[in-house]
Amino acid sequence: MLRTTRCIAMGAAVLGFALGAQAGPSMFSASLIFHAWGNDVTSGTAPPYTAAEFTAAPLGQDCQYATPYKGTPTHPKSYRYCPESVMEAGAPATGPRTGGPTMISTTAPGVGGGILMPQSALGITTTGFLPTYYPYLQSNTYATFVNGAGSFFAGAGAGNMTKVGKGQQAGTWIISQGPNRFGGAMGLLGKYGAHIKYAVPGVAGTYSGSGSWNVIVAAGRPYKGTPTSFTAMGKAINWLNPHDVDNPYYNNINGKTSTLAVRGSGALWTTGSVTEYATGIYTTIFRRKGFDTVTSGGVRNIQLVTPTLTHWIGPGYQTHTAQVGILTLQVPEPGAMLLLAAGAGVLGLLYRASRRR
């Protein structure tokens, strides 16, 4: 009896230690958001260089009014105005998703161990309204996407590189790889875009149509890694990254079509840092960085980042925007999970043994 009691006490100690190591989520959690349409500079004398600000994508909120009042400050406040805190928080794609895979696993314990991300582990379906400024009359955004299968390992992330585009590909990103070049590939499956209505000065009527924010296809994928179309001779002419799409907009009076070509490009995920520059309607200067740490309770916290560029090209018109994808993961280390299972198993066996005595 004394021996059994001692064994049960030992098993309880193992279980207690494991439970202590699991002072965190028992399942993984994941979150993904893009930072777009803004900059980090605060030293300028005129916008956009007077305050660090950006808009999150997906936004997921009704923020159509650009000012907090319907008219003058004496008028009632508008329910369609969002403060900067709401604009920057957005509506992240999150996981685990109900009915889909709910776990990610590390292939080795400790910081730097590889991680496998199952398809549809995180996702989002939402709509929202971006603030409108003339000539934009409405921008109703939509997002319906999940993650594709991903894998993150040492040596698999984006390496040190500088991409400088010119002309219709204008825009720059600089990647500084993280420790052990940790990172990898994880694309997104689905759509992000907006139903847009806008005016053209001097042209009667308004244009409207649905536009695709094309980096949702290119983000987190290897450059020219997956061809999607070929010439008659079998040469690849389009890829998932970079990716091209044409968005038509229709005039409600003369019926004419205005086509906007959208070109999106992206890179692999990294726990290092990315810096981006783009000029246009939204002048962008962004810098974001990742990390990979483990808490004393055995929970691994990872943030991966990836740069994307979008080029909007029309007849006599072009503008360029930069965005940073931010993927945040929390997952218990496998050692703590195994210890928890072992402790519970020992208690069960010893309890059955004690009942037989």
C-alpha positions in Angstrom: 0.0 0.0 0.0 2.8 2.4 0.9 4.6 1.6 -2.3 1.4 2.3 -4.3 0.9 5.5 -2.5 4.5 6.6 -3.3 4.1 5.7 -6.9 0.8 7.6 -7.2 2.5 10.6 -5.5 5.3 10.4 -8.0 2.8 10.2 -10.9 1.0 13.2 -9.5 4.2 15.1 -9.3 5.0 14.3 -13.0 1.5 15.4 -13.9 1.7 18.6 -11.8 5.0 19.5 -13.5 3.5 18.9 -16.9 0.5 21.0 -16.1 2.9 23.8 -14.9 4.8 23.5 -18.2 1.5 23.9 -20.0 0.6 27.2 -18.4 -0.6 28.5 -21.8 -2.8 27.4 -24.7 -3.4 23.6 -24.9 -4.0 24.1 -28.6 -2.4 26.3 -31.1 -3.7 29.8 -31.9 -3.0 31.7 -35.0 -3.7 35.2 -36.4 -2.9 36.9 -39.7 -3.3 40.5 -40.7 -1.8 42.9 -43.3 -0.6 46.4 -42.6 -1.3 48.7 -45.6 -1.9 52.2 -46.8 0.3 54.1 -44.3 3.8 54.7 -43.1 6.0 54.8 -40.1 7.5 58.3 -40.5 6.6 61.0 -38.1 9.3 63.7 -38.8 7.7 65.4 -41.7 5.9 68.7 -42.0 3.0 67.5 -44.1 0.9 64.3 -44.5 1.6 61.4 -44.8 4.9 62.2 -42.9 3.4 63.8 -39.7 2.1 60.7 -38.0 2.8 57.0 -38.0 -0.5 55.3 -39.2 -1.8 52.5 -41.3 -4.9 50.6 -42.2 -5.3 46.9 -41.4 -6.5 44.5 -44.1 -9.0 42.9 -43.8 -10.6 45.9 -42.1 -13.9 44.2 -41.2 -15.5 47.5 -40.0 -17.8 50.1 -41.4 -15.3 53.1 -41.6 -16.7 54.9 -44.7 -16.8 58.4 -43.2 -13.3 60.0 -43.1 -14.3 62.4 -40.3 -16.1 61.8 -37.0 -18.9 64.2 -37.8 -21.6 64.1 -40.5 -20.9 67.8 -41.3 -19.4 70.3 -38.9 -18.2 69.5 -35.4 -21.6 70.8 -34.1 -23.4 67.9 -35.9 -23.9 64.5 -34.4 -21.0 62.0 -34.6 -21.1 59.5 -37.4 -21.5 55.8 -36.6 -19.5 55.1 -39.8 -16.4 56.8 -38.6 -13.6 54.7 -37.1 -10.8 56.0 -34.8 -7.2 55.1 -35.8 -7.1 52.3 -33.2 -10.0 50.5 -35.0 -8.4 51.1 -38.4 -5.1 49.6 -37.3 -6.6 46.6 -35.5 -8.8 45.4 -38.4 -10.3 41.9 -38.5 -7.4 39.4 -38.5 -7.9 35.9 -39.9 -7.7 33.6 -36.9 -7.6 30.0 -35.9 -8.2 27.3 -35.0 -11.2 27.2 -37.2 -14.3 25.1 -36.3 -14.6 22.0 -38.3 -11.1 22.1 -39.6 -7.6 21.2 -38.5 -7.0 22.5 -35.0 -3.4 21.7 -34.3 0.0 22.5 -35.7 3.0 20.4 -34.7 6.7 21.1 -34.2 9.1 18.6 -35.7 11.8 19.3 -33.0 11.6 20.9 -29.5 13.1 24.2 -28.7 13.4 27.5 -30.6 14.0 26.9 -34.3 12.2 23.6 -34.6 10.2 23.1 -37.8 6.4 23.8 -37.9 3.8 22.3 -40.2 0.7 24.4 -40.8 -2.3 22.5 -42.1 -4.5 24.0 -44.8 -7.5 26.0 -43.4 -6.0 26.2 -39.9 -6.9 29.9 -40.0 -9.2 32.0 -42.1 -11.8 34.7 -42.3 -15.0 35.8 -44.0 -15.8 39.5 -43.5 -16.8 42.8 -45.1 -16.0 46.4 -44.4 -15.9 49.9 -45.7 -12.7 51.9 -46.2 -12.8 55.7 -45.7 -13.6 57.5 -48.9 -12.0 60.6 -50.3 -13.0 62.2 -53.7 -12.9 60.9 -56.4 -13.6 57.6 -54.5 -17.3 57.4 -53.6 -17.4 54.0 -52.0 -15.0 51.1 -51.2 -16.8 48.1 -49.8 -14.2 45.5 -49.0 -14.6 41.8 -48.8 -12.3 39.0 -47.5 -12.9 35.3 -47.8 -9.7 33.3 -47.5 -7.9 30.5 -45.6 -4.3 29.6 -45.4 -2.8 27.0 -47.7 -0.6 24.3 -46.2 2.6 25.8 -44.9 5.9 24.7 -43.5 8.4 26.7 -41.5 12.0 25.6 -40.9 15.5 26.8 -40.3 17.0 27.7 -43.7 13.6 27.8 -45.4 12.7 31.5 -44.9 13.4 34.5 -47.1 17.1 35.3 -47.1 18.8 38.7 -47.1 17.7 40.5 -50.3 16.7 43.9 -51.8 14.1 44.1 -54.5 14.0 47.4 -56.4 11.3 47.8 -59.0 11.0 50.5 -61.7 8.4 51.9 -64.0 5.1 50.0 -63.7 6.8 47.7 -61.1 8.0 50.6 -58.9 8.5 49.8 -55.2 11.2 48.5 -53.0 11.5 45.9 -50.3 14.5 45.0 -48.1 14.5 41.7 -46.2 16.9 40.9 -43.4 16.7 37.3 -42.5 16.2 36.1 -38.9 18.3 33.7 -36.9 19.0 30.5 -38.9 16.9 32.0 -41.7 13.8 30.5 -40.1 10.6 30.8 -42.1 9.1 29.3 -45.2 6.2 29.1 -47.6 2.5 29.5 -46.7 0.1 30.9 -49.4 -3.4 32.1 -49.0 -6.4 30.5 -50.7 -9.4 32.7 -51.5 -10.1 36.4 -52.2 -9.6 39.9 -50.9 -10.8 42.9 -52.7 -13.5 45.6 -52.9 -16.6 46.8 -54.7 -15.6 50.3 -55.7 -17.4 53.3 -57.0 -15.5 56.3 -58.2 -15.7 59.5 -60.3 -13.3 60.7 -63.0 -13.0 64.5 -63.1 -14.5 65.9 -66.3 -16.3 62.6 -67.2 -20.1 62.3 -66.7 -21.4 59.5 -64.5 -19.5 57.2 -62.1 -17.6 54.0 -62.5 -18.2 50.9 -60.5 -17.1 47.3 -60.3 -15.3 44.7 -58.2 -11.5 45.0 -57.8 -9.1 42.3 -56.5 -6.2 43.2 -54.2 -3.9 40.9 -55.9 -1.3 40.3 -53.3 -3.7 37.9 -51.5 -2.6 35.4 -54.2 1.1 36.2 -54.2 1.8 36.6 -50.4 3.9 34.0 -48.7 4.8 32.0 -51.8 8.2 31.4 -53.6 8.8 33.8 -56.5 7.8 32.2 -59.8 7.2 29.0 -57.9 3.9 27.9 -59.3 3.0 28.7 -63.0 -0.6 29.2 -63.8 -0.5 29.7 -67.6 1.8 28.9 -70.5 2.5 29.8 -74.1 1.8 27.4 -77.0 5.5 26.4 -76.7 5.0 25.6 -73.0 6.8 28.6 -71.5 5.3 29.9 -68.3 3.8 33.4 -68.6 1.9 33.8 -65.3 2.4 32.5 -61.8 0.8 32.6 -58.4 3.7 34.9 -57.4 3.9 37.4 -59.1 0.2 37.4 -60.2 -1.7 39.6 -62.6 -5.4 40.3 -62.9 -7.5 42.9 -64.9 -10.4 44.6 -63.1 -13.0 46.2 -65.3 -15.1 49.2 -64.1 -18.2 50.4 -65.9 -19.6 53.9 -66.3 -23.3 54.1 -65.4 -24.1 56.8 -68.1 -22.0 56.1 -71.2 -21.5 52.4 -70.6 -17.8 52.6 -71.3 -15.3 50.3 -69.5 -12.2 51.4 -67.7 -9.8 48.5 -67.1 -7.3 48.6 -64.3 -4.4 46.1 -64.4 -3.3 44.9 -61.0 0.1 43.3 -60.5 1.0 41.7 -57.1 4.2 40.2 -55.9 5.3 38.7 -52.6 8.1 36.7 -50.8 8.5 33.9 -48.3 7.8 34.3 -44.6 10.6 35.2 -42.2 11.2 35.8 -38.5 13.6 38.5 -39.6 12.6 42.1 -40.6 11.2 43.7 -43.8 11.3 47.3 -44.9 9.2 48.6 -47.8 8.9 51.8 -49.8 6.1 52.6 -52.4 4.8 55.9 -53.8 1.4 56.8 -55.1 -1.9 57.8 -53.6 -0.8 56.1 -50.4 2.9 56.8 -49.9 4.2 53.9 -47.9 7.3 53.5 -45.7 6.9 50.4 -43.5 9.2 48.3 -41.3 8.1 45.2 -39.4 9.9 42.4 -37.8 9.3 38.9 -36.5 10.5 36.8 -33.5 10.7 33.2 -32.3 10.7 32.7 -28.5 9.6 30.1 -25.9 8.1 31.0 -22.5 9.1 29.3 -19.3 5.7 27.5 -19.5 6.7 25.8 -22.7 4.6 27.9 -25.1 6.3 28.9 -28.4 5.5 32.4 -29.7 6.4 33.0 -33.3 5.8 36.1 -35.5 6.6 35.8 -39.2 6.4 38.7 -41.6 6.4 38.9 -45.4 6.5 41.9 -47.8 4.1 42.5 -50.7 3.8 45.1 -53.4 0.8 45.9 -55.5 0.9 48.0 -58.8 -2.3 49.6 -60.1 -2.0 50.4 -63.8 -4.6 52.1 -66.0 -4.6 54.3 -69.2 -2.4 57.2 -68.3 -2.5 56.2 -64.6 -0.4 54.2 -62.2 0.1 54.0 -58.5 1.9 51.6 -56.1 1.2 50.3 -52.6 3.2 48.2 -50.2 1.8 45.9 -47.5 3.3 43.7 -44.8 1.7 40.4 -43.9 2.0 39.5 -40.2 1.4 35.9 -39.1 1.4 35.3 -35.3 1.4 31.7 -33.9 1.3 30.3 -30.4 1.8 26.5 -29.9 2.9 24.4 -26.9 6.2 22.7 -27.3 5.9 18.9 -28.0 8.1 18.0 -25.0 5.5 19.6 -22.6 2.6 17.9 -24.4 4.3 14.5 -24.2 5.1 15.0 -20.5 1.5 15.9 -19.8 0.3 12.7 -21.5 2.9 10.6 -19.7 1.9 12.0 -16.3 -1.8 11.4 -16.9 -1.0 7.8 -18.2 1.0 7.0 -15.1 -1.8 8.2 -12.8 -4.3 6.0 -14.6 -2.2 2.9 -14.4 -1.4 3.3 -10.8 -5.0 4.0 -9.9 -6.1 0.7 -11.5 -3.2 -1.1 -9.7 -4.3 0.3 -6.4 -7.9 -0.9 -7.0 -6.7 -4.5 -7.4 -4.9 -4.5 -4.0 
